[in-house]
Amino acid sequence: MDFRLMGLDAPVLHALHQLMDLSDDNSSDKSSSHNAPTRSYVRDTKAMAATPADVKEYPNSYVFVIDMPGLKSGDIKVQVEDNNVLVITGERKREEEKEGAKYLKMERRVGKFMRKFVLPENANTDAISAVCQDGVLSVTVEKFPPPQPKKPKTIEVKVA
């Protein structure tokens, strides 16, 4: 069948042919990771999934509450990316093993903590505060005040 009759020209057919060749190459060679996610992406995704958070809205602010047990304030970063994404990261490192001691069981989480939140339009990214107390991080993002409703303007009607 001639695909040119169906409105498909040579560049489109060439692109389709290349895509088909790529998929054949990937299916025959499983070690190829052409579309596989990067290690940092997988690490960050796991860190986000393992970091639960509570988000509260108050009349004048938003509060993000995240458990960060065992972390010092210097181990936690609170940043704003792209003017509207709140990024909270931290990392708990494994304790140094003391000579003669060995772990019988290791259940406490070590590694990276991360959460990203897209902030609403009324969030004031210049008024953010963070407090870590007893392993609980509270990040407060103030809201912009609501816009004042415009008062109707009265126009005098003149008699002509």
DSSP file with accessible surface (Angstrom, degrees, kcal/mol):
  #  RESIDUE AA STRUCTURE BP1 BP2  ACC     N-H-->O    O-->H-N    N-H-->O    O-->H-N    TCO  KAPPA ALPHA  PHI   PSI    X-CA   Y-CA   Z-CA
    1    1 A M              0   0  189      0, 0.0     2,-0.8     0, 0.0     3,-0.1   0.000 360.0 360.0 360.0 137.2    0.0    0.0    0.0
    2    2 A D    >   -     0   0   67      1,-0.2     3,-1.0     2,-0.0     4,-0.4  -0.777 360.0-166.7 -91.5 110.6    1.3    3.4   -0.9
    3    3 A F  G > >S+     0   0   94     -2,-0.8     5,-1.8     1,-0.2     3,-0.8   0.687  81.9  73.2 -71.8 -17.1    1.1    5.7    2.2
    4    4 A R  G > 5S+     0   0  170      1,-0.2     3,-1.3     3,-0.2    -1,-0.2   0.838  90.2  59.3 -66.0 -27.6    1.7    8.8    0.1
    5    5 A L  G < 5S+     0   0  151     -3,-1.0    -1,-0.2     1,-0.3    -2,-0.2   0.777 100.1  56.9 -68.8 -24.9   -1.8    8.4   -1.2
    6    6 A M  G < 5S-     0   0  117     -3,-0.8    -1,-0.3    -4,-0.4    -2,-0.2   0.383 127.2 -98.0 -87.4   4.0   -3.0    8.7    2.4
    7    7 A G  T < 5S+     0   0   67     -3,-1.3     2,-0.7     1,-0.3    -3,-0.2   0.581  82.7 131.4  94.4   8.1   -1.3   12.1    2.9
    8    8 A L      < -     0   0   55     -5,-1.8    -1,-0.3     4,-0.0    -2,-0.2  -0.853  40.3-160.7 -96.2 117.7    1.8   10.8    4.6
    9    9 A D     >  -     0   0   85     -2,-0.7     4,-2.1    -3,-0.1     3,-0.2  -0.325  34.2 -89.1 -92.4 178.9    4.9   12.3    2.9
   10   10 A A  H  > S+     0   0   69      1,-0.2     4,-2.8     2,-0.2     5,-0.2   0.876 120.5  53.2 -60.2 -44.9    8.5   11.0    3.1
   11   11 A P  H  > S+     0   0   88      0, 0.0     4,-2.3     0, 0.0    -1,-0.2   0.920 111.0  47.7 -60.9 -38.5    9.7   13.0    6.2
   12   12 A V  H  > S+     0   0   61     -3,-0.2     4,-2.5     2,-0.2     5,-0.2   0.936 113.5  47.1 -66.4 -44.4    6.8   11.6    8.3
   13   13 A L  H  X S+     0   0   58     -4,-2.1     4,-2.6     1,-0.2    -1,-0.2   0.908 111.0  52.5 -62.8 -39.3    7.4    8.1    7.1
   14   14 A H  H  X S+     0   0  109     -4,-2.8     4,-2.3    -5,-0.2    -1,-0.2   0.925 110.3  47.7 -62.5 -44.0   11.1    8.5    7.8
   15   15 A A  H  X S+     0   0   47     -4,-2.3     4,-2.3     2,-0.2    -2,-0.2   0.916 112.6  48.9 -64.1 -43.0   10.4    9.6   11.4
   16   16 A L  H  X S+     0   0   85     -4,-2.5     4,-2.4     1,-0.2    -1,-0.2   0.912 110.0  51.9 -62.6 -40.8    8.0    6.7   11.9
   17   17 A H  H  X S+     0   0  103     -4,-2.6     4,-2.3     1,-0.2    -2,-0.2   0.920 109.1  49.9 -62.6 -41.3   10.5    4.3   10.6
   18   18 A Q  H  X S+     0   0  105     -4,-2.3     4,-2.3     1,-0.2    -1,-0.2   0.909 110.3  50.5 -64.5 -41.4   13.2    5.6   13.0
   19   19 A L  H  X S+     0   0  112     -4,-2.3     4,-2.2     1,-0.2    -1,-0.2   0.908 110.2  49.6 -63.6 -40.0   10.8    5.3   15.9
   20   20 A M  H  X S+     0   0  115     -4,-2.4     4,-2.0     1,-0.2    -1,-0.2   0.902 110.2  50.7 -65.0 -39.9   10.0    1.7   15.0
   21   21 A D  H  X S+     0   0   67     -4,-2.3     4,-2.3     2,-0.2    -2,-0.2   0.903 109.2  51.6 -63.5 -40.3   13.7    0.9   14.7
   22   22 A L  H  X S+     0   0   74     -4,-2.3     4,-2.3     1,-0.2    -2,-0.2   0.923 109.5  48.9 -62.7 -43.4   14.3    2.4   18.2
   23   23 A S  H  X S+     0   0   65     -4,-2.2     4,-1.8     1,-0.2    -1,-0.2   0.883 111.2  50.2 -67.4 -35.0   11.5    0.3   19.8
   24   24 A D  H  X S+     0   0   91     -4,-2.0     4,-1.7     2,-0.2    -1,-0.2   0.918 110.2  50.5 -66.3 -40.5   12.9   -2.8   18.1
   25   25 A D  H  X S+     0   0   96     -4,-2.3     4,-1.5     1,-0.2    -2,-0.2   0.909 111.6  47.7 -63.5 -41.6   16.4   -2.0   19.4
   26   26 A N  H  < S+     0   0   43     -4,-2.3    -1,-0.2     1,-0.2    -2,-0.2   0.851 110.1  51.6 -70.1 -34.7   15.2   -1.5   23.0
   27   27 A S  H  < S+     0   0   69     -4,-1.8    -1,-0.2     1,-0.2     3,-0.2   0.845 112.6  45.0 -73.8 -29.9   13.1   -4.7   23.0
   28   28 A S  H  < S+     0   0   97     -4,-1.7     2,-0.6     1,-0.2    -1,-0.2   0.799 116.3  46.3 -83.0 -25.5   16.0   -6.9   21.9
   29   29 A D    ><  +     0   0   76     -4,-1.5     3,-1.2    -5,-0.2    -1,-0.2  -0.849  61.8 179.8-120.2  95.9   18.5   -5.3   24.2
   30   30 A K  T 3  S+     0   0  171     -2,-0.6    -1,-0.1     1,-0.3    -4,-0.1   0.706  78.1  67.3 -70.8 -18.4   17.1   -5.0   27.8
   31   31 A S  T 3  S+     0   0  100      2,-0.0     2,-0.3     0, 0.0    -1,-0.3   0.703  78.3  99.0 -76.7 -14.5   20.4   -3.5   29.1
   32   32 A S    <   -     0   0   52     -3,-1.2     3,-0.2    -6,-0.2     2,-0.1  -0.539  54.3-170.0 -72.8 131.1   19.8   -0.4   27.0
   33   33 A S        +     0   0   85     -2,-0.3     3,-0.4     1,-0.2    -1,-0.1  -0.396  29.6 145.1-120.3  56.2   18.3    2.4   29.1
   34   34 A H  S    S+     0   0  110      1,-0.2    -1,-0.2    -2,-0.1    -2,-0.0   0.910  85.8  19.7 -60.2 -44.1   17.3    4.9   26.4
   35   35 A N  S    S+     0   0  135     -3,-0.2    -1,-0.2     2,-0.0    -2,-0.1   0.225  94.9 125.7-111.4  13.0   14.2    6.0   28.2
   36   36 A A        -     0   0   54     -3,-0.4    -3,-0.1     1,-0.1     2,-0.0  -0.450  66.2-106.0 -73.0 145.6   15.0    4.9   31.7
   37   37 A P        -     0   0   84      0, 0.0    -1,-0.1     0, 0.0    -2,-0.0  -0.361  37.8-105.6 -69.3 154.2   14.9    7.5   34.5
   38   38 A T     >  -     0   0   86      1,-0.1     4,-2.1    -2,-0.0     5,-0.2  -0.297  26.5-111.7 -74.6 162.8   18.2    8.7   35.9
   39   39 A R  H  > S+     0   0  225      1,-0.2     4,-2.7     2,-0.2     5,-0.2   0.885 118.1  52.8 -62.2 -40.5   19.4    7.7   39.3
   40   40 A S  H  > S+     0   0   56      2,-0.2     4,-2.7     1,-0.2    -1,-0.2   0.896 108.0  51.5 -65.6 -35.6   18.9   11.1   40.8
   41   41 A Y  H  > S+     0   0  141      2,-0.2     4,-2.4     1,-0.2    -2,-0.2   0.940 112.0  46.1 -64.6 -44.7   15.3   11.1   39.6
   42   42 A V  H  X S+     0   0   52     -4,-2.1     4,-2.4     2,-0.2     5,-0.2   0.933 113.6  49.4 -64.1 -43.4   14.6    7.8   41.2
   43   43 A R  H  X S+     0   0  130     -4,-2.7     4,-2.2     1,-0.2    -2,-0.2   0.938 113.0  46.4 -61.4 -45.6   16.3    8.9   44.4
   44   44 A D  H  X S+     0   0   39     -4,-2.7     4,-2.3     2,-0.2    -1,-0.2   0.894 111.1  52.2 -66.4 -37.4   14.3   12.1   44.6
   45   45 A T  H  X S+     0   0   63     -4,-2.4     4,-2.2    -5,-0.2    -1,-0.2   0.926 110.8  47.3 -65.5 -42.0   11.0   10.3   43.8
   46   46 A K  H  X S+     0   0  146     -4,-2.4     4,-1.7     1,-0.2    -1,-0.2   0.900 111.1  52.1 -64.3 -40.1   11.6    7.8   46.6
   47   47 A A  H  < S+     0   0    3     -4,-2.2    67,-0.9    -5,-0.2    -2,-0.2   0.893 111.0  47.3 -64.5 -38.5   12.5   10.7   49.0
   48   48 A M  H >< S+     0   0   62     -4,-2.3     3,-1.1     1,-0.2    -1,-0.2   0.894 111.6  50.2 -70.4 -38.8    9.3   12.5   48.1
   49   49 A A  H 3< S+     0   0   89     -4,-2.2    -1,-0.2     1,-0.2    -2,-0.2   0.820 111.1  49.5 -68.5 -29.5    7.2    9.4   48.6
   50   50 A A  T 3< S+     0   0   44     -4,-1.7    -1,-0.2    -5,-0.2    -2,-0.2   0.321  95.1  80.3 -93.6   8.1    8.7    8.7   51.9
   51   51 A T    <   -     0   0    1     -3,-1.1    -1,-0.1    63,-0.2     2,-0.1  -0.831  66.4-162.6-118.7  91.9    8.2   12.2   53.4
   52   52 A P        -     0   0   88      0, 0.0    15,-0.6     0, 0.0     2,-0.3  -0.415  11.5-175.1 -72.3 151.9    4.6   12.7   54.6
   53   53 A A  E     -A   66   0A  27     13,-0.2     2,-0.4    -2,-0.1    13,-0.2  -0.989  21.6-142.5-146.1 151.7    3.4   16.2   55.2
   54   54 A D  E     -A   65   0A 105     11,-2.7    11,-3.1    -2,-0.3     2,-0.5  -0.945  15.5-161.0-111.3 139.2    0.4   18.1   56.5
   55   55 A V  E     -A   64   0A  80     -2,-0.4     2,-0.4     9,-0.2     9,-0.2  -0.988   9.4-174.4-123.7 124.4   -0.7   21.3   54.8
   56   56 A K  E     -A   63   0A  93      7,-3.1     7,-2.8    -2,-0.5     2,-0.5  -0.913  12.8-149.6-117.6 145.9   -3.0   23.7   56.7
   57   57 A E  E     -A   62   0A 127     -2,-0.4     5,-0.2     5,-0.2    -2,-0.0  -0.964  15.9-179.4-116.2 127.6   -4.6   26.9   55.4
   58   58 A Y        -     0   0  104      3,-3.4     3,-0.5    -2,-0.5    -2,-0.0  -0.720  45.8 -97.8-111.8 168.9   -5.3   29.7   57.8
   59   59 A P  S    S+     0   0  110      0, 0.0     3,-0.1     0, 0.0    -1,-0.0   0.855 122.9  23.5 -57.8 -32.5   -7.0   33.0   56.9
   60   60 A N  S    S+     0   0  118      1,-0.1    83,-2.6    85,-0.0     2,-0.3   0.376 127.2  17.5-115.3   1.7   -3.6   34.8   56.6
   61   61 A S  E     - B   0 142A  16     -3,-0.5    -3,-3.4    81,-0.3     2,-0.4  -0.988  58.6-121.9-161.9 168.4   -1.2   31.9   55.9
   62   62 A Y  E     -AB  57 141A  22     79,-2.7    79,-3.0    -2,-0.3     2,-0.4  -0.958  26.6-158.7-115.5 140.7   -0.4   28.4   54.7
   63   63 A V  E     -AB  56 140A  15     -7,-2.8    -7,-3.1    -2,-0.4     2,-0.5  -0.985   4.2-162.7-126.7 127.8    1.5   26.1   57.1
   64   64 A F  E     -AB  55 139A   8     75,-2.8    75,-2.8    -2,-0.4     2,-0.5  -0.944   8.7-166.2-109.0 122.8    3.4   23.0   55.9
   65   65 A V  E     +AB  54 138A  21    -11,-3.1   -11,-2.7    -2,-0.5     2,-0.4  -0.957  11.6 172.0-117.3 122.7    4.2   20.5   58.7
   66   66 A I  E     -AB  53 137A   2     71,-2.6    71,-3.3    -2,-0.5     2,-0.5  -0.996  32.2-125.0-134.2 133.5    6.8   17.8   58.1
   67   67 A D  E     + B   0 136A  93    -15,-0.6    69,-0.2    -2,-0.4    68,-0.1  -0.643  31.1 170.0 -76.4 125.5    8.3   15.2   60.4
   68   68 A M    >   -     0   0    0     67,-3.6     3,-1.6    -2,-0.5    67,-0.1  -0.529  16.5-169.7-130.9  63.8   12.1   15.5   60.2
   69   69 A P  T 3   +     0   0   64      0, 0.0     3,-0.1     0, 0.0    66,-0.1  -0.296  67.7   8.4 -65.4 137.8   13.2   13.3   63.2
   70   70 A G  T 3  S+     0   0   66      1,-0.2     2,-0.4    22,-0.0    64,-0.0   0.482  97.0 124.3  79.1   1.7   16.8   13.4   64.1
   71   71 A L    <   -     0   0   15     -3,-1.6    -1,-0.2    21,-0.1     2,-0.2  -0.783  51.9-141.1 -99.0 141.3   17.7   16.3   61.8
   72   72 A K    >   -     0   0  159     -2,-0.4     3,-1.9    -3,-0.1     4,-0.3  -0.561  32.1-105.5 -88.6 162.8   19.3   19.5   63.0
   73   73 A S  G >  S+     0   0  101      1,-0.3     3,-1.2    -2,-0.2    -1,-0.1   0.830 121.2  59.4 -60.9 -28.6   18.3   22.8   61.5
   74   74 A G  G 3  S+     0   0   69      1,-0.2    -1,-0.3     3,-0.0    -3,-0.0   0.691 100.0  57.1 -72.1 -17.2   21.5   22.9   59.6
   75   75 A D  G <  S+     0   0   70     -3,-1.9    16,-0.9    15,-0.0     2,-0.4   0.426  96.5  77.6 -90.4  -1.8   20.6   19.7   57.8
   76   76 A I  E <   -D   90   0B  21     -3,-1.2     2,-0.4    -4,-0.3    14,-0.2  -0.923  60.2-165.4-114.5 134.5   17.3   21.1   56.5
   77   77 A K  E     -D   89   0B 130     12,-3.1    12,-2.6    -2,-0.4     2,-0.5  -0.972   4.0-169.9-118.6 135.1   16.9   23.4   53.5
   78   78 A V  E     +D   88   0B  50     -2,-0.4     2,-0.3    10,-0.2    10,-0.2  -0.991  22.2 163.3-121.8 119.2   13.8   25.4   52.7
   79   79 A Q  E     -D   87   0B  89      8,-2.8     8,-3.3    -2,-0.5     2,-0.5  -0.920  34.3-136.5-134.0 160.4   13.9   27.0   49.2
   80   80 A V  E     -D   86   0B  53     -2,-0.3     2,-0.4     6,-0.2     6,-0.2  -0.987  23.6-168.6-118.6 122.0   11.5   28.6   46.7
   81   81 A E  E >>  +D   85   0B  72      4,-3.0     4,-2.3    -2,-0.5     3,-1.6  -0.874  68.0   2.6-108.0 147.0   12.1   27.6   43.0
   82   82 A D  T 34 S-     0   0  135     -2,-0.4    -1,-0.2     1,-0.3     0, 0.0   0.771 116.7 -79.7  53.2  28.7   10.5   29.3   40.0
   83   83 A N  T 34 S+     0   0  138     -3,-0.2    -1,-0.3     1,-0.2    42,-0.2   0.424 129.8  47.5  63.9  -1.0    8.8   31.8   42.3
   84   84 A N  T <4 S+     0   0   66     -3,-1.6    35,-3.8     1,-0.1     2,-0.6   0.353  83.6  90.7-150.2  11.9    6.0   29.4   43.3
   85   85 A V  E  <  -DE  81 118B  22     -4,-2.3    -4,-3.0    33,-0.2     2,-0.5  -0.950  56.9-153.8-117.4 115.7    7.5   26.0   44.2
   86   86 A L  E     -DE  80 117B   0     31,-3.1    31,-2.4    -2,-0.6     2,-0.5  -0.763  14.0-167.5 -86.2 123.9    8.3   25.4   47.9
   87   87 A V  E     -DE  79 116B   4     -8,-3.3    -8,-2.8    -2,-0.5     2,-0.5  -0.970   7.3-174.4-119.3 123.7   11.1   22.8   48.2
   88   88 A I  E     +DE  78 115B   1     27,-2.8    27,-2.1    -2,-0.5     2,-0.3  -0.979  14.1 168.4-119.7 120.8   11.9   21.3   51.5
   89   89 A T  E     +DE  77 114B  23    -12,-2.6   -12,-3.1    -2,-0.5     2,-0.3  -0.927   6.8 156.4-131.8 157.7   14.9   18.9   51.7
   90   90 A G  E     -DE  76 113B   7     23,-2.0    23,-3.7    -2,-0.3     2,-0.4  -0.966  22.0-144.9-167.3 165.1   17.0   17.3   54.3
   91   91 A E  E     - E   0 112B  94    -16,-0.9     2,-0.6    -2,-0.3    21,-0.2  -0.974   1.0-157.5-146.2 128.2   19.3   14.3   54.8
   92   92 A R  E     - E   0 111B  32     19,-2.6    19,-2.9    -2,-0.4     2,-0.2  -0.929  19.9-150.8-103.5 124.0   19.8   12.0   57.7
   93   93 A K        -     0   0  146     -2,-0.6     2,-0.1    17,-0.2     3,-0.1  -0.624  25.4 -97.4 -93.6 153.4   23.2   10.3   57.6
   94   94 A R        -     0   0  126     -2,-0.2    -1,-0.1     1,-0.1     3,-0.1  -0.424  45.1-107.6 -66.7 139.5   23.9    6.9   59.1
   95   95 A E        -     0   0  114     -2,-0.1     2,-0.2     1,-0.1    -1,-0.1  -0.356  38.5-100.0 -66.1 147.5   25.5    7.1   62.6
   96   96 A E        -     0   0  184      1,-0.1     2,-0.3    -3,-0.1    -1,-0.1  -0.515  39.8-118.1 -69.8 134.2   29.1    6.1   62.7
   97   97 A E        -     0   0  126     -2,-0.2     2,-0.2    -3,-0.1    -1,-0.1  -0.579  24.3-133.3 -75.2 134.6   29.5    2.6   64.0
   98   98 A K    >   -     0   0  171     -2,-0.3     3,-2.0     1,-0.1    -1,-0.0  -0.598  34.7 -89.9 -86.2 149.3   31.4    2.2   67.2
   99   99 A E  T 3  S+     0   0  205      1,-0.3    -1,-0.1    -2,-0.2     3,-0.1  -0.324 112.0  16.7 -62.1 131.9   34.1   -0.4   67.5
  100  100 A G  T 3  S+     0   0   86      1,-0.3     2,-0.3    -3,-0.1    -1,-0.3   0.313 102.4 107.6  90.4  -9.1   32.8   -3.7   68.7
  101  101 A A    <   -     0   0   59     -3,-2.0     2,-0.3     2,-0.0    -1,-0.3  -0.797  42.7-179.0-103.6 143.5   29.1   -2.9   68.0
  102  102 A K        -     0   0  170     -2,-0.3     2,-0.3    -3,-0.1    -3,-0.0  -0.990  30.8-107.7-138.2 150.5   27.1   -4.4   65.3
  103  103 A Y        -     0   0   95     -2,-0.3     3,-0.1     1,-0.2    -6,-0.0  -0.580  24.7-179.4 -76.6 132.6   23.5   -3.8   64.2
  104  104 A L  S    S+     0   0  164      1,-0.4     2,-0.3    -2,-0.3    -1,-0.2   0.715  81.3   6.6 -94.3 -30.8   21.0   -6.6   65.0
  105  105 A K        -     0   0  153      0, 0.0     2,-0.4     0, 0.0    -1,-0.4  -0.974  61.5-167.9-151.6 137.8   18.2   -4.7   63.4
  106  106 A M        +     0   0   85     -2,-0.3    -3,-0.0    -3,-0.1     0, 0.0  -0.908  28.1 142.9-132.4 103.6   18.1   -1.4   61.5
  107  107 A E        +     0   0  151     -2,-0.4     2,-0.1     2,-0.1    -1,-0.1   0.602  37.1 104.2-115.4 -21.0   14.7    0.1   60.9
  108  108 A R  S    S-     0   0  154      1,-0.1     2,-0.3     0, 0.0     0, 0.0  -0.435  77.0-109.9 -69.4 142.1   15.1    3.9   61.3
  109  109 A R        -     0   0   76     -2,-0.1     2,-0.3   -15,-0.0    -1,-0.1  -0.502  37.2-179.3 -76.6 132.1   15.1    5.7   58.0
  110  110 A V        +     0   0   52     -2,-0.3     2,-0.3     2,-0.0   -17,-0.2  -0.911  39.6  51.2-123.1 156.2   18.4    7.2   56.7
  111  111 A G  E    S-E   92   0B  23    -19,-2.9   -19,-2.6    -2,-0.3     2,-0.2  -0.805  88.2 -12.3 120.3-158.6   18.8    9.1   53.5
  112  112 A K  E     -E   91   0B  50     -2,-0.3     2,-0.4   -21,-0.2   -21,-0.3  -0.565  44.2-160.9 -91.0 139.4   17.3   12.1   51.8
  113  113 A F  E     +E   90   0B  10    -23,-3.7   -23,-2.0    -2,-0.2     2,-0.3  -0.939  21.3 165.4-109.4 140.5   14.0   13.7   52.7
  114  114 A M  E     +E   89   0B  11    -67,-0.9     2,-0.3    -2,-0.4   -63,-0.2  -0.963  14.2 171.7-157.5 140.0   12.3   15.9   50.1
  115  115 A R  E     -E   88   0B  64    -27,-2.1   -27,-2.8    -2,-0.3     2,-0.4  -0.988  11.1-162.5-143.5 144.4    8.9   17.5   49.4
  116  116 A K  E     -E   87   0B  88     -2,-0.3     2,-0.4   -29,-0.2   -29,-0.2  -0.989   7.4-174.1-125.9 136.6    7.8   20.0   46.7
  117  117 A F  E     -E   86   0B  22    -31,-2.4   -31,-3.1    -2,-0.4     2,-0.6  -0.998  22.4-136.2-131.0 130.4    4.7   22.1   46.9
  118  118 A V  E     -E   85   0B 112     -2,-0.4   -33,-0.2   -33,-0.2    -2,-0.0  -0.763  31.0-137.7 -83.2 121.8    3.3   24.4   44.2
  119  119 A L        -     0   0    8    -35,-3.8     6,-0.0    -2,-0.6    -1,-0.0  -0.548  15.9-110.9 -83.4 145.9    2.2   27.5   46.0
  120  120 A P    >   -     0   0   54      0, 0.0     3,-1.7     0, 0.0    -1,-0.1  -0.214  33.0-103.5 -67.8 166.3   -1.1   29.3   45.2
  121  121 A E  T 3  S+     0   0  195      1,-0.3    -2,-0.1     3,-0.0    23,-0.0   0.797 119.0  57.7 -62.6 -29.9   -1.1   32.7   43.6
  122  122 A N  T 3  S+     0   0   60      2,-0.1    22,-3.3    21,-0.1     2,-0.4   0.379  79.7 113.8 -86.9   8.7   -1.9   34.5   46.8
  123  123 A A  E <   -C  143   0A   7     -3,-1.7     2,-1.0    20,-0.2    20,-0.2  -0.648  63.8-139.6 -81.1 131.1    1.2   33.1   48.6
  124  124 A N  E >   -     0   0A  35     18,-3.3     3,-1.8    -2,-0.4    18,-0.4  -0.783  15.4-171.3 -91.5  99.7    3.8   35.7   49.5
  125  125 A T  E 3  S+     0   0A  40     -2,-1.0     3,-0.3     1,-0.3    -1,-0.2   0.611  83.1  62.8 -71.3  -9.3    7.1   34.1   48.8
  126  126 A D  E 3  S+     0   0A 150      1,-0.2     2,-0.3    16,-0.1    -1,-0.3   0.514  98.9  57.8 -88.3  -6.9    8.9   37.0   50.4
  127  127 A A  E <  S+     0   0A  33     -3,-1.8    15,-2.4    15,-0.2     2,-0.4  -0.633  72.6 135.6-124.4  72.6    7.3   36.2   53.8
  128  128 A I  E     -C  141   0A  49     -2,-0.3     2,-0.3    -3,-0.3    13,-0.2  -0.969  25.6-178.8-121.1 134.8    8.3   32.6   54.6
  129  129 A S  E     -C  140   0A  64     11,-2.4    11,-2.9    -2,-0.4     2,-0.4  -0.957   7.5-161.6-131.1 150.8    9.5   31.4   58.0
  130  130 A A  E     -C  139   0A  51     -2,-0.3     2,-0.4     9,-0.2     9,-0.2  -0.999   7.0-178.7-135.8 135.1   10.6   27.9   59.1
  131  131 A V  E     -C  138   0A  86      7,-2.4     7,-3.0    -2,-0.4     2,-0.5  -1.000   9.5-161.8-134.5 131.4   10.8   26.5   62.6
  132  132 A C  E     +C  137   0A  46     -2,-0.4     2,-0.4     5,-0.2     5,-0.2  -0.965  19.5 166.3-115.4 118.1   12.1   23.0   63.6
  133  133 A Q  E >   -C  136   0A 132      3,-2.4     3,-1.6    -2,-0.5    -2,-0.1  -0.992  66.4 -12.4-136.1 127.5   11.1   21.9   67.1
  134  134 A D  T 3  S-     0   0  153     -2,-0.4    -1,-0.1     1,-0.3     3,-0.1   0.851 128.6 -52.3  54.0  38.7   11.3   18.3   68.5
  135  135 A G  T 3  S+     0   0   18      1,-0.2   -67,-3.6   -64,-0.2     2,-0.5   0.590 114.9 113.7  79.3   9.3   11.9   16.9   65.0
  136  136 A V  E <   -BC  67 133A  50     -3,-1.6    -3,-2.4   -69,-0.2     2,-0.5  -0.965  53.1-153.5-118.0 120.9    8.8   18.6   63.4
  137  137 A L  E     -BC  66 132A   5    -71,-3.3   -71,-2.6    -2,-0.5     2,-0.5  -0.799   8.4-169.5 -94.1 128.9    9.4   21.3   60.8
  138  138 A S  E     -BC  65 131A  40     -7,-3.0    -7,-2.4    -2,-0.5     2,-0.5  -0.979   0.5-170.7-119.1 118.7    6.8   24.0   60.4
  139  139 A V  E     -BC  64 130A   0    -75,-2.8   -75,-2.8    -2,-0.5     2,-0.5  -0.951   6.4-161.4-110.7 122.7    7.1   26.2   57.3
  140  140 A T  E     -BC  63 129A  31    -11,-2.9   -11,-2.4    -2,-0.5     2,-0.6  -0.911   6.1-170.4-108.9 126.5    4.7   29.2   57.3
  141  141 A V  E     -BC  62 128A   0    -79,-3.0   -79,-2.7    -2,-0.5   -13,-0.2  -0.971  19.9-138.0-116.2 114.2    4.0   31.0   54.0
  142  142 A E  E     -B   61   0A  77    -15,-2.4   -18,-3.3    -2,-0.6     2,-0.3  -0.358  15.5-127.5 -69.3 152.8    2.1   34.3   54.5
  143  143 A K  E     - C   0 123A  33    -83,-2.6   -20,-0.2   -20,-0.2    -1,-0.1  -0.707  20.5-111.5 -96.4 151.3   -0.7   35.2   52.1
  144  144 A F        -     0   0  101    -22,-3.3    -1,-0.0    -2,-0.3   -22,-0.0  -0.554  46.8 -97.8 -70.1 146.7   -1.1   38.4   50.3
  145  145 A P        -     0   0  110      0, 0.0    -1,-0.1     0, 0.0     3,-0.1  -0.374  46.9 -98.3 -64.5 146.9   -4.0   40.4   51.6
  146  146 A P        -     0   0  100      0, 0.0     2,-0.0     0, 0.0    -3,-0.0  -0.354  47.0 -96.5 -64.7 147.5   -7.1   40.0   49.5
  147  147 A P        -     0   0  123      0, 0.0     3,-0.0     0, 0.0    -3,-0.0  -0.375  39.7-111.2 -66.1 142.4   -7.7   42.8   47.0
  148  148 A Q        -     0   0  163      1,-0.1     2,-0.1    -3,-0.1     3,-0.0  -0.562  34.8-111.2 -71.9 134.4  -10.0   45.5   48.1
  149  149 A P        -     0   0  108      0, 0.0     2,-0.2     0, 0.0    -1,-0.1  -0.432  35.5-111.7 -66.7 139.8  -13.3   45.5   46.2
  150  150 A K        -     0   0  202     -2,-0.1     3,-0.0     1,-0.1     0, 0.0  -0.543  26.6-125.7 -73.8 136.1  -13.6   48.5   44.0
  151  151 A K        -     0   0  190     -2,-0.2    -1,-0.1     1,-0.1     2,-0.1  -0.608  33.6-102.6 -78.8 140.9  -16.2   50.9   45.0
  152  152 A P        -     0   0  122      0, 0.0     2,-0.5     0, 0.0    -1,-0.1  -0.383  32.2-131.2 -65.3 140.2  -18.7   51.8   42.3
  153  153 A K        -     0   0  182     -2,-0.1     2,-0.5    -3,-0.0    -3,-0.0  -0.828  15.2-143.5 -95.4 127.6  -18.1   55.1   40.7
  154  154 A T        -     0   0  134     -2,-0.5     2,-0.5     2,-0.0     0, 0.0  -0.797  11.5-158.9 -94.1 129.1  -21.1   57.3   40.3
  155  155 A I        -     0   0  131     -2,-0.5     2,-0.3     2,-0.0    -2,-0.0  -0.924  17.4-126.5-111.8 129.2  -21.3   59.3   37.2
  156  156 A E        -     0   0  156     -2,-0.5     2,-0.6     1,-0.0    -2,-0.0  -0.530  17.6-140.5 -76.0 132.5  -23.5   62.4   37.1
  157  157 A V        -     0   0  133     -2,-0.3     2,-0.3     2,-0.0    -1,-0.0  -0.861  17.5-152.7 -95.6 123.6  -26.0   62.5   34.3
  158  158 A K        -     0   0  172     -2,-0.6     2,-0.5     1,-0.0     0, 0.0  -0.723  13.7-124.1 -96.9 147.4  -26.4   66.0   32.8
  159  159 A V              0   0  145     -2,-0.3    -1,-0.0     1,-0.0    -2,-0.0  -0.765 360.0 360.0 -89.4 129.1  -29.5   67.2   31.1
  160  160 A A              0   0  145     -2,-0.5    -1,-0.0     0, 0.0     0, 0.0  -0.463 360.0 360.0 -90.4 360.0  -28.8   68.4   27.6
